[in-house]
Amino acid sequence: MGVRLGIDFDNTIAAYDALFARLAVEEGYLHEEPAGGKTGVRESVRAAAGEGAWRRLQALAYGPRIAGAVLMPGAGEFLSRCRQQAVPVAIVSHKSRRPADQSVDTDLRQAALGWMREQRFFTADGFAIDSQDVHFEDSRAAKVERIAALGLDAFIDDLVEVFAEPGFPAGVRRCLLADDRTAEAGVPLPVEVFHSWNEINHVLLGAD
């Protein structure tokens, strides 16, 4: 195909909704798992136990409990087709090494890499992504700089703010993976909105 794709990690490739809901109950912040995915958990936990409790849940989910995360529906099929069509994939994530909650001592980047290994991201019989093509950046601005430096043709992310970041390269196709709670009215002009990985698969890689 002659294209090079970039993909965000958290909440784009890895899904945490069920894990966050489970952890909120396990940690005693909520009595029952709320509806509304990660956003619903965040709002409920902040209201019930404060911002510190939400930071702790993030530290757990992205760190020692990351094994409970799952692939976003359709993401595995997309990555498999990238391998089959020899489409290079780079993963670019805004992820600090340590969590904001200091009570959880973990390396968030190593945790993410470990999860990817378990999901066979780097094996020939898996998604065959080169581990050197996984990039963790300390800030959103640094993430955008990395996207520009990699010479990508398209980037897929669940946060529209990434595409609105000053310096986002004009030549890179902006693909927003939006859920039903995302208001498209606030999406900047050059962004293409997709509501599933299956839709992204069809548009970027063509029909099966």
Phi and psi in degrees as GROMACS dihedral restraints (atoms count N, CA, C in turn):
[ dihedral_restraints ]
;  ai    aj    ak    al  type     phi  dphi    fc
    3     4     5     6     1    75.5    20    10
    4     5     6     7     1    21.4    20    10
    6     7     8     9     1  -118.0    20    10
    7     8     9    10     1   157.8    20    10
    9    10    11    12     1  -127.6    20    10
   10    11    12    13     1   124.4    20    10
   12    13    14    15     1  -107.6    20    10
   13    14    15    16     1   145.6    20    10
   15    16    17    18     1  -120.7    20    10
   16    17    18    19     1   144.7    20    10
   18    19    20    21     1  -137.9    20    10
   19    20    21    22     1   137.5    20    10
   21    22    23    24     1   -69.5    20    10
   22    23    24    25     1   166.4    20    10
   24    25    26    27     1  -104.8    20    10
   25    26    27    28     1   -71.0    20    10
   27    28    29    30     1   -63.8    20    10
   28    29    30    31     1   126.6    20    10
   30    31    32    33     1    66.8    20    10
   31    32    33    34     1     8.9    20    10
   33    34    35    36     1  -117.1    20    10
   34    35    36    37     1   -52.5    20    10
   36    37    38    39     1   -94.4    20    10
   37    38    39    40     1   -49.7    20    10
   39    40    41    42     1   -95.8    20    10
   40    41    42    43     1   130.1    20    10
   42    43    44    45     1  -104.5    20    10
   43    44    45    46     1   132.3    20    10
   45    46    47    48     1  -119.3    20    10
   46    47    48    49     1     1.2    20    10
   48    49    50    51     1   -53.2    20    10
   49    50    51    52     1   -53.9    20    10
   51    52    53    54     1   -66.2    20    10
   52    53    54    55     1   -36.0    20    10
   54    55    56    57     1   -65.3    20    10
   55    56    57    58     1   -45.5    20    10
   57    58    59    60     1   -60.9    20    10
   58    59    60    61     1   -43.2    20    10
   60    61    62    63     1   -62.0    20    10
   61    62    63    64     1   -43.0    20    10
   63    64    65    66     1   -65.0    20    10
   64    65    66    67     1   -44.1    20    10
   66    67    68    69     1   -65.2    20    10
   67    68    69    70     1   -36.2    20    10
   69    70    71    72     1   -60.4    20    10
   70    71    72    73     1   -37.0    20    10
   72    73    74    75     1   -76.8    20    10
   73    74    75    76     1   -44.1    20    10
   75    76    77    78     1   -58.6    20    10
   76    77    78    79     1   -39.2    20    10
   78    79    80    81     1   -80.3    20    10
   79    80    81    82     1    -4.6    20    10
   81    82    83    84     1    82.9    20    10
   82    83    84    85     1    13.4    20    10
   84    85    86    87     1   -80.4    20    10
   85    86    87    88     1   -30.0    20    10
   87    88    89    90     1  -132.5    20    10
   88    89    90    91     1   152.9    20    10
   90    91    92    93     1   -85.5    20    10
   91    92    93    94     1   -25.8    20    10
   93    94    95    96     1  -145.9    20    10
   94    95    96    97     1   157.4    20    10
   96    97    98    99     1   -70.4    20    10
   97    98    99   100     1   126.7    20    10
   99   100   101   102     1   -81.4    20    10
  100   101   102   103     1   161.5    20    10
  102   103   104   105     1   -84.1    20    10
  103   104   105   106     1   172.4    20    10
  105   106   107   108     1    94.9    20    10
  106   107   108   109     1    12.2    20    10
  108   109   110   111     1    64.8    20    10
  109   110   111   112     1  -154.4    20    10
  111   112   113   114     1   -60.3    20    10
  112   113   114   115     1   -39.7    20    10
  114   115   116   117     1   -62.7    20    10
  115   116   117   118     1   -42.2    20    10
  117   118   119   120     1   -63.5    20    10
  118   119   120   121     1   -40.4    20    10
  120   121   122   123     1   -64.2    20    10
  121   122   123   124     1   -46.5    20    10
  123   124   125   126     1   -58.2    20    10
  124   125   126   127     1   -47.9    20    10
  126   127   128   129     1   -65.0    20    10
  127   128   129   130     1   -41.2    20    10
  129   130   131   132     1   -67.6    20    10
  130   131   132   133     1   -43.1    20    10
  132   133   134   135     1   -68.4    20    10
  133   134   135   136     1   -42.4    20    10
  135   136   137   138     1   -60.4    20    10
  136   137   138   139     1   -41.4    20    10
  138   139   140   141     1   -68.6    20    10
  139   140   141   142     1   -37.3    20    10
  141   142   143   144     1   -85.8    20    10
  142   143   144   145     1   -35.0    20    10
  144   145   146   147     1  -134.7    20    10
  145   146   147   148     1    -4.4    20    10
  147   148   149   150     1    95.9    20    10
  148   149   150   151     1   171.5    20    10
  150   151   152   153     1   -64.1    20    10
  151   152   153   154     1   -35.2    20    10
  153   154   155   156     1   -61.3    20    10
  154   155   156   157     1   -37.8    20    10
  156   157   158   159     1   -65.3    20    10
  157   158   159   160     1   -40.4    20    10
  159   160   161   162     1   -65.2    20    10
  160   161   162   163     1   -40.0    20    10
  162   163   164   165     1   -62.7    20    10
  163   164   165   166     1   -37.9    20    10
  165   166   167   168     1   -65.3    20    10
  166   167   168   169     1   -42.0    20    10
  168   169   170   171     1   -61.4    20    10
  169   170   171   172     1   -40.5    20    10
  171   172   173   174     1   -62.0    20    10
  172   173   174   175     1   -44.2    20    10
  174   175   176   177     1   -61.2    20    10
  175   176   177   178     1   -40.7    20    10
  177   178   179   180     1   -68.7    20    10
  178   179   180   181     1   -47.2    20    10
  180   181   182   183     1   -65.9    20    10
  181   182   183   184     1   -40.1    20    10
  183   184   185   186     1   -86.9    20    10
  184   185   186   187     1    -7.1    20    10
  186   187   188   189     1  -116.6    20    10
  187   188   189   190     1  -109.6    20    10
  189   190   191   192     1   -65.6    20    10
  190   191   192   193     1   -18.7    20    10
  192   193   194   195     1  -105.6    20    10
  193   194   195   196     1    13.6    20    10
  195   196   197   198     1   -62.8    20    10
  196   197   198   199     1   -20.0    20    10
  198   199   200   201     1   -58.4    20    10
  199   200   201   202     1   -21.9    20    10
  201   202   203   204     1   -80.4    20    10
  202   203   204   205     1    -6.2    20    10
  204   205   206   207     1   -75.2    20    10
  205   206   207   208     1   156.5    20    10
  207   208   209   210     1  -130.3    20    10
  208   209   210   211     1   162.5    20    10
  210   211   212   213     1   -65.7    20    10
  211   212   213   214     1   138.8    20    10
  213   214   215   216     1   -58.3    20    10
  214   215   216   217     1   141.8    20    10
  216   217   218   219     1   -54.6    20    10
  217   218   219   220     1   125.9    20    10
  219   220   221   222     1    89.7    20    10
  220   221   222   223     1   -14.6    20    10
  222   223   224   225     1   -67.0    20    10
  223   224   225   226     1   -40.4    20    10
  225   226   227   228     1   -62.7    20    10
  226   227   228   229     1   -41.8    20    10
  228   229   230   231     1   -63.4    20    10
  229   230   231   232     1   -39.9    20    10
  231   232   233   234     1   -63.1    20    10
  232   233   234   235     1   -47.5    20    10
  234   235   236   237     1   -65.5    20    10
  235   236   237   238     1   -34.6    20    10
  237   238   239   240     1   -64.9    20    10
  238   239   240   241     1   -40.2    20    10
  240   241   242   243     1   -69.1    20    10
  241   242   243   244     1   -34.2    20    10
  243   244   245   246     1   -60.2    20    10
  244   245   246   247     1   -43.2    20    10
  246   247   248   249     1   -62.5    20    10
  247   248   249   250     1   -46.3    20    10
  249   250   251   252     1   -62.9    20    10
  250   251   252   253     1   -35.0    20    10
  252   253   254   255     1   -95.3    20    10
  253   254   255   256     1     6.8    20    10
  255   256   257   258     1    55.8    20    10
  256   257   258   259     1    41.4    20    10
  258   259   260   261     1   -92.0    20    10
  259   260   261   262     1   116.4    20    10
  261   262   263   264     1   -64.9    20    10
  262   263   264   265     1   138.3    20    10
  264   265   266   267     1  -125.2    20    10
  265   266   267   268     1   131.6    20    10
  267   268   269   270     1  -117.2    20    10
  268   269   270   271     1   139.8    20    10
  270   271   272   273     1  -105.8    20    10
  271   272   273   274     1   124.0    20    10
  273   274   275   276     1  -126.7    20    10
  274   275   276   277     1   116.9    20    10
  276   277   278   279     1  -127.4    20    10
  277   278   279   280     1   135.9    20    10
  279   280   281   282     1   -84.1    20    10
  280   281   282   283     1    98.9    20    10
  282   283   284   285     1  -146.2    20    10
  283   284   285   286     1   118.3    20    10
  285   286   287   288     1   -71.2    20    10
  286   287   288   289     1   160.9    20    10
  288   289   290   291     1   -74.5    20    10
  289   290   291   292     1   -36.9    20    10
  291   292   293   294     1  -116.7    20    10
  292   293   294   295     1   147.1    20    10
  294   295   296   297     1   -74.0    20    10
  295   296   297   298     1   157.7    20    10
  297   298   299   300     1   -65.6    20    10
  298   299   300   301     1   -32.2    20    10
  300   301   302   303     1   -81.5    20    10
  301   302   303   304     1   107.8    20    10
  303   304   305   306     1   -70.4    20    10
  304   305   306   307     1   -12.0    20    10
  306   307   308   309     1   -74.0    20    10
  307   308   309   310     1   -15.8    20    10
  309   310   311   312     1  -106.2    20    10
  310   311   312   313     1   105.5    20    10
  312   313   314   315     1   -91.2    20    10
  313   314   315   316     1    99.0    20    10
  315   316   317   318     1  -153.7    20    10
  316   317   318   319     1   154.8    20    10
  318   319   320   321     1   -97.4    20    10
  319   320   321   322     1   106.2    20    10
  321   322   323   324     1   -65.1    20    10
  322   323   324   325     1   -32.6    20    10
  324   325   326   327     1   -70.9    20    10
  325   326   327   328     1   -43.3    20    10
  327   328   329   330     1   -65.8    20    10
  328   329   330   331     1   -34.7    20    10
  330   331   332   333     1   -62.6    20    10
  331   332   333   334     1   -43.6    20    10
  333   334   335   336     1   -64.7    20    10
  334   335   336   337     1   -42.8    20    10
  336   337   338   339     1   -62.7    20    10
  337   338   339   340     1   -39.7    20    10
  339   340   341   342     1   -62.4    20    10
  340   341   342   343     1   -40.9    20    10
  342   343   344   345     1   -62.6    20    10
  343   344   345   346     1   -43.0    20    10
  345   346   347   348     1   -62.7    20    10
  346   347   348   349     1   -39.5    20    10
  348   349   350   351     1   -61.8    20    10
  349   350   351   352     1   -43.3    20    10
  351   352   353   354     1   -63.1    20    10
  352   353   354   355     1   -30.2    20    10
  354   355   356   357     1   -89.1    20    10
  355   356   357   358     1     7.7    20    10
  357   358   359   360     1    63.4    20    10
  358   359   360   361     1    39.6    20    10
  360   361   362   363     1   -66.9    20    10
  361   362   363   364     1   -32.2    20    10
  363   364   365   366     1  -108.0    20    10
  364   365   366   367     1     5.3    20    10
  366   367   368   369     1  -100.5    20    10
  367   368   369   370     1   153.4    20    10
  369   370   371   372     1   -63.2    20    10
  370   371   372   373     1   -30.6    20    10
  372   373   374   375     1   -91.0    20    10
  373   374   375   376     1     4.9    20    10
  375   376   377   378     1  -108.2    20    10
  376   377   378   379     1  -123.4    20    10
  378   379   380   381     1   -94.8    20    10
  379   380   381   382     1    -9.2    20    10
  381   382   383   384     1    55.7    20    10
  382   383   384   385     1    38.6    20    10
  384   385   386   387     1   -87.5    20    10
  385   386   387   388     1   137.1    20    10
  387   388   389   390     1   -72.8    20    10
  388   389   390   391     1   126.6    20    10
  390   391   392   393     1   -60.5    20    10
  391   392   393   394     1   -22.5    20    10
  393   394   395   396     1   -71.9    20    10
  394   395   396   397     1   -12.0    20    10
  396   397   398   399     1   -94.7    20    10
  397   398   399   400     1    15.1    20    10
  399   400   401   402     1  -104.3    20    10
  400   401   402   403     1   122.3    20    10
  402   403   404   405     1  -125.4    20    10
  403   404   405   406     1   126.4    20    10
  405   406   407   408     1  -109.2    20    10
  406   407   408   409     1   131.1    20    10
  408   409   410   411     1  -121.3    20    10
  409   410   411   412     1   152.3    20    10
  411   412   413   414     1   -81.5    20    10
  412   413   414   415     1   -15.1    20    10
  414   415   416   417     1  -147.8    20    10
  415   416   417   418     1   163.5    20    10
  417   418   419   420     1   -65.6    20    10
  418   419   420   421     1   -37.7    20    10
  420   421   422   423     1   -62.3    20    10
  421   422   423   424     1   -41.7    20    10
  423   424   425   426     1   -66.3    20    10
  424   425   426   427     1   -34.6    20    10
  426   427   428   429     1   -61.8    20    10
  427   428   429   430     1   -44.4    20    10
  429   430   431   432     1   -65.3    20    10
  430   431   432   433     1   -38.8    20    10
  432   433   434   435     1   -61.4    20    10
  433   434   435   436     1   -40.5    20    10
  435   436   437   438     1   -64.7    20    10
  436   437   438   439     1   -43.0    20    10
  438   439   440   441     1   -58.1    20    10
  439   440   441   442     1   -43.3    20    10
  441   442   443   444     1   -65.6    20    10
  442   443   444   445     1   -42.6    20    10
  444   445   446   447     1   -66.7    20    10
  445   446   447   448     1   -29.0    20    10
  447   448   449   450     1   -77.3    20    10
  448   449   450   451     1   -13.6    20    10
  450   451   452   453     1    66.4    20    10
  451   452   453   454     1    42.0    20    10
  453   454   455   456     1   -75.3    20    10
  454   455   456   457     1   153.8    20    10
  456   457   458   459     1   -92.8    20    10
  457   458   459   460     1   -29.2    20    10
  459   460   461   462     1  -150.5    20    10
  460   461   462   463     1   150.5    20    10
  462   463   464   465     1  -133.2    20    10
  463   464   465   466     1   136.7    20    10
  465   466   467   468     1  -113.0    20    10
  466   467   468   469     1   126.4    20    10
  468   469   470   471     1  -148.8    20    10
  469   470   471   472     1   156.3    20    10
  471   472   473   474     1   -95.7    20    10
  472   473   474   475     1    -4.6    20    10
  474   475   476   477     1  -111.1    20    10
  475   476   477   478     1   115.7    20    10
  477   478   479   480     1   -65.5    20    10
  478   479   480   481     1   -24.4    20    10
  480   481   482   483     1   -60.5    20    10
  481   482   483   484     1   -29.0    20    10
  483   484   485   486     1   -62.9    20    10
  484   485   486   487     1   -42.4    20    10
  486   487   488   489     1   -73.3    20    10
  487   488   489   490     1   -23.7    20    10
  489   490   491   492     1   -87.7    20    10
  490   491   492   493     1    -5.3    20    10
  492   493   494   495     1   -63.2    20    10
  493   494   495   496     1   132.3    20    10
  495   496   497   498     1   -56.8    20    10
  496   497   498   499     1   134.6    20    10
  498   499   500   501     1    95.2    20    10
  499   500   501   502     1    -5.7    20    10
  501   502   503   504     1   -61.2    20    10
  502   503   504   505     1   127.1    20    10
  504   505   506   507     1   -62.5    20    10
  505   506   507   508     1   129.6    20    10
  507   508   509   510     1   -63.0    20    10
  508   509   510   511     1   -29.7    20    10
  510   511   512   513     1   -82.6    20    10
  511   512   513   514     1    -0.8    20    10
  513   514   515   516     1   -96.8    20    10
  514   515   516   517     1   126.6    20    10
  516   517   518   519     1   -66.9    20    10
  517   518   519   520     1   127.8    20    10
  519   520   521   522     1   -95.8    20    10
  520   521   522   523     1   114.2    20    10
  522   523   524   525     1  -116.7    20    10
  523   524   525   526     1   108.3    20    10
  525   526   527   528     1   -94.7    20    10
  526   527   528   529     1   119.2    20    10
  528   529   530   531     1   -87.3    20    10
  529   530   531   532     1   100.4    20    10
  531   532   533   534     1  -108.3    20    10
  532   533   534   535     1   142.7    20    10
  534   535   536   537     1   -92.6    20    10
  535   536   537   538     1  -179.2    20    10
  537   538   539   540     1   -66.7    20    10
  538   539   540   541     1   -14.3    20    10
  540   541   542   543     1   -89.7    20    10
  541   542   543   544     1    -4.1    20    10
  543   544   545   546     1   -83.1    20    10
  544   545   546   547     1   126.2    20    10
  546   547   548   549     1   -85.0    20    10
  547   548   549   550     1   116.8    20    10
  549   550   551   552     1   -72.6    20    10
  550   551   552   553     1   -16.5    20    10
  552   553   554   555     1   -61.2    20    10
  553   554   555   556     1   -29.6    20    10
  555   556   557   558     1   -93.8    20    10
  556   557   558   559     1     7.6    20    10
  558   559   560   561     1   -80.4    20    10
  559   560   561   562     1   129.0    20    10
  561   562   563   564     1   -64.3    20    10
  562   563   564   565     1   157.4    20    10
  564   565   566   567     1   -50.6    20    10
  565   566   567   568     1   -50.9    20    10
  567   568   569   570     1   -79.4    20    10
  568   569   570   571     1     7.7    20    10
  570   571   572   573     1   -88.5    20    10
  571   572   573   574     1   133.2    20    10
  573   574   575   576     1   -97.0    20    10
  574   575   576   577     1   128.9    20    10
  576   577   578   579     1  -100.3    20    10
  577   578   579   580     1   126.3    20    10
  579   580   581   582     1  -121.3    20    10
  580   581   582   583     1   144.1    20    10
  582   583   584   585     1  -108.1    20    10
  583   584   585   586     1     3.9    20    10
  585   586   587   588     1  -161.8    20    10
  586   587   588   589     1   158.9    20    10
  588   589   590   591     1   -67.7    20    10
  589   590   591   592     1   -30.0    20    10
  591   592   593   594     1   -61.9    20    10
  592   593   594   595     1   -39.0    20    10
  594   595   596   597     1   -66.0    20    10
  595   596   597   598     1   -44.2    20    10
  597   598   599   600     1   -61.1    20    10
  598   599   600   601     1   -43.6    20    10
  600   601   602   603     1   -55.0    20    10
  601   602   603   604     1   -48.5    20    10
  603   604   605   606     1   -66.0    20    10
  604   605   606   607     1   -43.6    20    10
  606   607   608   609     1   -74.5    20    10
  607   608   609   610     1   -43.6    20    10
  609   610   611   612     1   -84.1    20    10
  610   611   612   613     1   -33.0    20    10
  612   613   614   615     1  -111.5    20    10
  613   614   615   616     1    -7.6    20    10
  615   616   617   618     1    88.2    20    10
  616   617   618   619     1   167.8    20    10
  618   619   620   621     1   -67.6    20    10
  619   620   621   622     1   149.3    20    10
